């Protein structure tokens, strides 16, 4: 599936990213790459189910909420949140 981020989700990401240290920014960058890679392969198995076709997944210090549209082959990340601590 193709993974897309809404402008709002990208704004969420940018808002906390700029306040992080360089090491934390590197960690978040790697996490975003992982999120994109894994969501493109098996979005229906990651995280926890929410309302129809929506899920939330916490990976590292990042939580993403996304919508799956399997009929058109798209996963849309619509929210990103920075978590305290580490969640694997």
C-alpha positions, 0 to 999 in steps of 0.5 A: 500500500502507498503511505501518505501523510496529511498536511496536518500530520506533517505539521504535528511532526514538524511542531515537535521535531524542531524542539528536539535535540539532534540525537532525538531528531535522528531517532524520530527520522528513523522511526518515521522511515520504519512507520512508512515501511511497515505501514506499506506492508501490513497496516492492518496488523500494527497497533490497535484498532479504533473506529472502522479502518482506523488504527493507532500505532505507538513505535519508539516515541512516536504515535501515529493514527492512520486510516486504511483504504484497502480498496484504493491501496492507500494508508493515510497517516492523519495524526502524529504525537510525540510520546514520553519515554520509549514504546516498542 
